[in-house]
Amino acid sequence: MAHAGQVLQGPGIQLRLLRTAADTDGELLEMESTYGEAGVLPPPHFHPSQEERFEVLEGAVLTIIDGVERRHATGDVFHVPPGVTHQLVGDGPARLNWQVRPALRFAEFFEGLYAGMDAAERGEAFDMGEFLAGHTDEIRFA
C-alpha cells in the first residue's frame, strides 16, 4: 500500500508521494515528480474518471493534451480532465506538483509498474497486459 513520504523511481522520473488516498479518504493523490534530462513521451493514455492538475515548480515539460502540443515552464499550471488523451514528459530537468482527483489506486499503479519494470530488467516475469488489466479504473491507453 502506497504511503505519504514514499519515493517511487521509474525510467527518467522520480515520484515522491506527498498525500495518498489513505491520507485524504480517497479524495486526492498528491505527488512531486522530478524528471531528469529530456525524456521520451509515454504512450497516449487517459484516466476514465480522474482529473489531473500539474504545477511546474522548476524547469519545463512537454505535453500533448487532446492532440495539442505545448511546452509548460516554471509557474505554469495546467489541468487534464477525465477521459482526455494526453502525454507528458520533462523537457530537460523539471520538477512538478502533480495532483490526481480522486486518488483511486493510482499510487499503487506506479508502485506496481515500476516494481514490475525492475523485475523485467532482472529477467523476471512481468506480464504488462495483465498488470494493466488490473488498473483500468485508473488508466487506459489510447
Contact map, one row per residue, 1 for C-alpha under 8 A:
1110000000000000000000000000000000000000000000000000000000000000000000000000000000000000000000000000000000010000000000000000000000000000000000
1111010000000000000100000000000000000000000000000000000000000000000000000000000000000000000000000000000000110010000000000000000000000000000000
1111110000000000101101000000000000000000000000000000000000000000000000000000000000000000000000000000000000000000000000000000000000000000000000
0111110000000001111100100000000000000000000000000000000000000000000000000000000000000000000000000000000000000000000000000000000000000000000000
0011111000000001110000000000000000000000000000000000000000000000000000000000000000000000000000000000000000000000000000000000000000000000000000
0111111100000001110000000000000000000000000000000000000000000000000000000000000000000000000000000000000000000000000000000000000000000000000000
0000111110000111100000000000000000000000000000000000000000000000000000000000000000000000000000000000000000000000000000000000000000000000000000
0000011111000111100000000000000000000000000000000000000000000000000000000000000000000000000000000000000000000110010000000000000000000000000000
0000001111101110000000000000000000000000000000000000000000000000000000000000000000000000000000000000000000000000010000000000000000000000000000
0000000111111100000000000000000000000000000000000000000000000000000000000000000000000000000000000000000000000000010000000000000000000000000000
0000000011111000000000000000000000000000000000000000000000000000000000000000000000000000000000000000000000000000000000000000000000000000000000
0000000001111100000000000000000000111010000000000000000000000000000000000000000000000000000000000000000000000000000000000000000000000000000000
0000000011111110000000000000000011110000000000000000000000000000000000000000000000000000000000000000000000000000000000000000000000000000000000
0000001111011111000000000000000011100000000000000000000000000000000000000000000000000000000000000000000000000000000000000000000000000000000000
0000001110001111100000000000001111000000000000000000000000000000000000000000000000000000000000000000000000000000000000000000000000000000000000
0001111100000111110000000000001110000000000000000000000000000000000000000000000000000000000000000000000000000000000000000000000000000000000000
0011111100000011111100000000111100000000000000000000000000000000000000000000000000000000000000000000000000100000000000000000000000000000000000
0001110000000001111100000000111100000000000000000000000000000000000000000000000000000000000000000000000000000000000000000000000000000000000000
0011000000000000111111110001111000000000000000000000000000000000000000000000000000000000000000000000000000000000000000000000000000000000000000
0111000000000000111111110101110000000000000000000000000000000000000000000000000000000000000000000000001000100000000000000000000000000000000000
0000000000000000001111111111100000000000000000000000000000000000000000000000000000000000000000000000001110000000000000000000000000000000000000
0010000000000000001111111100000000000000000000000000000000000000000000000000000000000000000000000000000000000000000000000000000000000000000000
0001000000000000001111111100000000000000000000000000000000000000000000000000000000000000000000000000000000000000000000000000000000000000000000
0000000000000000001111111111100000000000000000000000000000000000000000000000000000000000000000000000000000000000000000000000000000000000000000
0000000000000000000011111111000000000000000000000000000000000000000000000000000000000000000000000000000000000000000000000000000000000000000000
0000000000000000000111111111100000000000000000000000000000000000000000000000000000000000000000000000011100000000000000000000000000000000000000
0000000000000000000010011111100000000000000000000000000000000000000000000000000000000000000000000000111100000000000000000000000000000000000000
0000000000000000001110011111110000000000000000000000000000000000000000000000000000000000000000000011111000000000000000000000000000000000000000
0000000000000000111110010111111000000000000000000000000000000000000000000000000000000000000000000011111001100000000000000000000000000000000000
0000000000000000111100000001111100000000000000000000000000000000000000000000000000000000000000001111000000000000000000000000000000000000000000
0000000000000011111000000000111110000000000000000000000000000000000000000000000000000000000000001110000000000000000000000000000000000000000000
0000000000000011110000000000011111000000000000000000000000000000000000000000000000000000000000111100000000000000000000000000000000000000000000
0000000000001111000000000000001111100000000000000000000000000000000000000000000000000000000000111100000000000000000000000000000000000000000000
0000000000001110000000000000000111110000000000000000000000000000000000000000000000000000000011110000000000000000000000000000000000000000000000
0000000000011100000000000000000011111110000000000000000000000000000000000000000000000000110111100000000000000000000000000000000000000000000000
0000000000011000000000000000000001111110000000000000000000000000000000000000000000000000010111000000000000000000000000000000000000000000000000
0000000000010000000000000000000000111110000000000000000000000000000000000000000000000000011110000000000000000000000000000000000000000000000000
0000000000000000000000000000000000111111000000000000000000000000000000000000000000000000111110000000000000000000000000000000000000000000000000
0000000000010000000000000000000000111111100000000000000000000000000000000000000000000000111100000000000000000000000000000000000000000000000000
0000000000000000000000000000000000000111110000000000000000000000000000000000000000000000100000000000000000000000000000000000000000000000000000
0000000000000000000000000000000000000011111000000000000000000000000000000000000000000011100000000000000000000000000000000000000000000000000000
0000000000000000000000000000000000000001111100000000000000000000000000000000000000000011100000000000000000000000000000000000000000000000000000
0000000000000000000000000000000000000000111110000000000000000000000000000000000000000010000000000000000000000000000000000000000000000000000011
0000000000000000000000000000000000000000011111000000000000000000000000000000000000001110000000000000000000000000000000000000000000000000000011
0000000000000000000000000000000000000000001111100000000000000000000000000000000000001110000000000000000000000000000000000000000000000000001111
0000000000000000000000000000000000000000000111110000000000000000000000000000000001111100000000000000000000000000000000000000000000000000001111
0000000000000000000000000000000000000000000011111110000000000000000000000000000001111000000000000000000000000000000000000000000000000000111100
0000000000000000000000000000000000000000000001111100000000000000000000000000000001100000000000000000000000000000000000000000000000000000111100
0000000000000000000000000000000000000000000000111110000000000000000000000000000001100000000000000000010000000000000000000000000000000000110000
0000000000000000000000000000000000000000000000111111000000000000000000000000000011100000000000000001111000000000000000000000000000000000010000
0000000000000000000000000000000000000000000000101111100000000000000000000000001111000000000000000001110000000000000000000000000000000000000000
0000000000000000000000000000000000000000000000000111110000000000000000000000001111000000000000000111100000000000000000000000000000000000000000
0000000000000000000000000000000000000000000000000011111000000000000000000000111100000000000000000111000000000000000000000000000000000000000000
0000000000000000000000000000000000000000000000000001111100000000000000000000111000000000000000011110000000000000000000000000000000000000000000
0000000000000000000000000000000000000000000000000000111110000000000000000111110000000000000000011100000000000000000000000000000000000000000000
0000000000000000000000000000000000000000000000000000011111111000000000011111100000000000000001111000000000000000000000000000000000000000000000
0000000000000000000000000000000000000000000000000000001111100000000000000110000000000000000001111000000000000000000000000000000000000000000000
0000000000000000000000000000000000000000000000000000000111110000000000001110000000000000000011110000000000000000000000000000000000000000000000
0000000000000000000000000000000000000000000000000000000111111000000000001100000000000000001111100000000000000000000000000000000000000000000000
0000000000000000000000000000000000000000000000000000000101111100000000111100000000000000011111100000000000000000000000000000000000000000000000
0000000000000000000000000000000000000000000000000000000100111110000000111000000000000001111101000000000000000000000000000000000000000000000000
0000000000000000000000000000000000000000000000000000000000011111000011110000000000000001111000000000000000000000000000000000000000000000000000
0000000000000000000000000000000000000000000000000000000000001111100111110000000000000111100000000000000000000000000000000000000000000000000000
0000000000000000000000000000000000000000000000000000000000000111111111000000000000000111000000000000000000000000000000000000000000000000000000
0000000000000000000000000000000000000000000000000000000000000011111110000000000100011110000000000000000000000000000000000000000000000000000000
0000000000000000000000000000000000000000000000000000000000000001111100000000000000011100000000000000000000000000000000000000000000000000000000
0000000000000000000000000000000000000000000000000000000000000001111110000000000000001100000000000000000000000000000000000000000000000000000000
0000000000000000000000000000000000000000000000000000000000000011111111000000000000000000000000000000000000000000000000000000000000000000000000
0000000000000000000000000000000000000000000000000000000000000111101111100000000000000000000000000000000000000000000000000000000000000000000000
0000000000000000000000000000000000000000000000000000000000000111000111110000000000000000000000000000000000000000000000000000000000000000000000
0000000000000000000000000000000000000000000000000000000000011110000011111000000000000000001000000000000000000000000000000000000000000000000000
0000000000000000000000000000000000000000000000000000000100011110000001111101100000000000000000000000000000000000000000000000000000000000000000
0000000000000000000000000000000000000000000000000000000101111000000000111111000000000000000000000000000000000000000000000000000000000000000000
0000000000000000000000000000000000000000000000000000001111110000000000011111000000000000000000000000000000000000000000000000000000000000000000
0000000000000000000000000000000000000000000000000000001111000000000000001111100000000000000000000000000000000000000000000000000000000000000000
0000000000000000000000000000000000000000000000000000001100000000000000011111110000000000000000000000000000000000000000000000000000000000000000
0000000000000000000000000000000000000000000000000000111100000000000000010011111000000000000000000000000000000000000000000000000000000000000000
0000000000000000000000000000000000000000000000000000111000000000000000000001111100000000000000000000000000000000000000000000000000000000000000
0000000000000000000000000000000000000000000000000011110000000000000000000000111110000000000000000000000000000000000000000000000000000000000000
0000000000000000000000000000000000000000000000000011100000000000100000000000011111010100000000000000000000000000000000000000000000000000000000
0000000000000000000000000000000000000000000000000111000000000000000000000000001111110000000000000000000000000000000000000000000000000000000000
0000000000000000000000000000000000000000000001111111000000000000000000000000000111110000000000000000000000000000000000000000000000000000000000
0000000000000000000000000000000000000000000001111100000000000000000000000000000011111000000000000000000000000000000000000000000000000000000000
0000000000000000000000000000000000000000000001100000000000000000110000000000000111111100000000000000000000000000000000000000000000000000000000
0000000000000000000000000000000000000000000111100000000000000000111000000000000000111110000000000000000000000000000000000000000000000000000001
0000000000000000000000000000000000000000000111000000000000000011111000000000000100011111000000000000000000000000000000000000000000000000000000
0000000000000000000000000000000000000000111110000000000000000011100000000000000000001111100000000000000000000000000000000000000000000000000000
0000000000000000000000000000000000000000110000000000000000001111000000000000000000000111110000000000000000000000000000000000000000000000000000
0000000000000000000000000000000000100111110000000000000000001110000000000000000000000011111000000000000000000000000000000000000000000000000000
0000000000000000000000000000000000111110000000000000000000011100000000000000000000000001111111000000000000000000000000000000000000000000000000
0000000000000000000000000000000000001110000000000000000000111100000000100000000000000000111111000000000000000000000000000000000000000000000000
0000000000000000000000000000000000111110000000000000000000111000000000000000000000000000011111000000000000000000000000000000000000000000000000
0000000000000000000000000000000001111100000000000000000001110000000000000000000000000000011111100000000000000000000000000000000000000000000000
0000000000000000000000000000000001110000000000000000000111111000000000000000000000000000011111110000000000000000000000000000000000000000000000
0000000000000000000000000000000111100000000000000000000111110000000000000000000000000000000011111000000000000000000000000000000000000000000000
0000000000000000000000000000000111000000000000000000011111000000000000000000000000000000000001111100000000000000000000000000000000000000000000
0000000000000000000000000000011110000000000000000000011110000000000000000000000000000000000000111110000000000000000000000000000000000000000000
0000000000000000000000000000011110000000000000000001111000000000000000000000000000000000000000011111000000000000000000000000000000000000000000
0000000000000000000000000001111000000000000000000001110000000000000000000000000000000000000000001111100000000000000000000000000000000000000000
0000000000000000000000000001110000000000000000000111100000000000000000000000000000000000000000000111111000000000000000000000000000000000000000
0000000000000000000000000011100000000000000000000111000000000000000000000000000000000000000000000011111100000000000000000000000000000000000000
0000000000000000000000000111100000000000000000001110000000000000000000000000000000000000000000000001111100000000000000000000000000000000000000
0000000000000000000110000111100000000000000000000100000000000000000000000000000000000000000000000001111111100000000000000000000000000000000000
0000000000000000000010000110000000000000000000000000000000000000000000000000000000000000000000000000111111000000000000000000000000000000110000
0000000000000000000010000000000000000000000000000000000000000000000000000000000000000000000000000000001111111000000000000000000000000010010000
0000000000000000000000000000100000000000000000000000000000000000000000000000000000000000000000000000001111111100000000000000000000000000010000
0100000000000000100100000000100000000000000000000000000000000000000000000000000000000000000000000000001011111110000000000000000000000000000000
1100000000000000000000000000000000000000000000000000000000000000000000000000000000000000000000000000000011111111000000000000000000000000000000
0000000000000000000000000000000000000000000000000000000000000000000000000000000000000000000000000000000011111111100000000000000000000010010000
0000000100000000000000000000000000000000000000000000000000000000000000000000000000000000000000000000000001111111110000000000000000000000000000
0100000100000000000000000000000000000000000000000000000000000000000000000000000000000000000000000000000000111111111000000000000000000000000000
0000000000000000000000000000000000000000000000000000000000000000000000000000000000000000000000000000000000011111111100000000000000100000000000
0000000000000000000000000000000000000000000000000000000000000000000000000000000000000000000000000000000000001111111110000000000000100000000000
0000000111000000000000000000000000000000000000000000000000000000000000000000000000000000000000000000000000000111111111000000000000000000000000
0000000000000000000000000000000000000000000000000000000000000000000000000000000000000000000000000000000000000011111111100000000000000000000000
0000000000000000000000000000000000000000000000000000000000000000000000000000000000000000000000000000000000000001111111110000010100000000000000
0000000000000000000000000000000000000000000000000000000000000000000000000000000000000000000000000000000000000000111111111000010000000000000000
0000000000000000000000000000000000000000000000000000000000000000000000000000000000000000000000000000000000000000011111111100000000000000000000
0000000000000000000000000000000000000000000000000000000000000000000000000000000000000000000000000000000000000000001111111111110000000000000000
0000000000000000000000000000000000000000000000000000000000000000000000000000000000000000000000000000000000000000000111111111110000000000000000
0000000000000000000000000000000000000000000000000000000000000000000000000000000000000000000000000000000000000000000011111111000000000000000000
0000000000000000000000000000000000000000000000000000000000000000000000000000000000000000000000000000000000000000000001111111000000000000000000
0000000000000000000000000000000000000000000000000000000000000000000000000000000000000000000000000000000000000000000000111111100000000000000000
0000000000000000000000000000000000000000000000000000000000000000000000000000000000000000000000000000000000000000000000111111110000000000000000
0000000000000000000000000000000000000000000000000000000000000000000000000000000000000000000000000000000000000000000000110011111000000000000000
0000000000000000000000000000000000000000000000000000000000000000000000000000000000000000000000000000000000000000000110110001111100000000000000
0000000000000000000000000000000000000000000000000000000000000000000000000000000000000000000000000000000000000000000000000000111111100000000000
0000000000000000000000000000000000000000000000000000000000000000000000000000000000000000000000000000000000000000000100000000011111110000000000
0000000000000000000000000000000000000000000000000000000000000000000000000000000000000000000000000000000000000000000000000000001111111000000000
0000000000000000000000000000000000000000000000000000000000000000000000000000000000000000000000000000000000000000000000000000001111111100000000
0000000000000000000000000000000000000000000000000000000000000000000000000000000000000000000000000000000000000001100000000000001111111110000000
0000000000000000000000000000000000000000000000000000000000000000000000000000000000000000000000000000000000000000000000000000000111111111001100
0000000000000000000000000000000000000000000000000000000000000000000000000000000000000000000000000000000000000000000000000000000011111111000000
0000000000000000000000000000000000000000000000000000000000000000000000000000000000000000000000000000000000000000000000000000000001111111000000
0000000000000000000000000000000000000000000000000000000000000000000000000000000000000000000000000000000010001000000000000000000000111111111000
0000000000000000000000000000000000000000000000000000000000000000000000000000000000000000000000000000000000000000000000000000000000011111111100
0000000000000000000000000000000000000000000000111000000000000000000000000000000000000000000000000000000100000000000000000000000000000011111100
0000000000000000000000000000000000000000000000111100000000000000000000000000000000000000000000000000000111001000000000000000000000000011111100
0000000000000000000000000000000000000000000011110000000000000000000000000000000000000000000000000000000000000000000000000000000000010011111110
0000000000000000000000000000000000000000000011110000000000000000000000000000000000000000000000000000000000000000000000000000000000010001111111
0000000000000000000000000000000000000000001111000000000000000000000000000000000000000000000000000000000000000000000000000000000000000000001111
0000000000000000000000000000000000000000001111000000000000000000000000000000000000001000000000000000000000000000000000000000000000000000000111
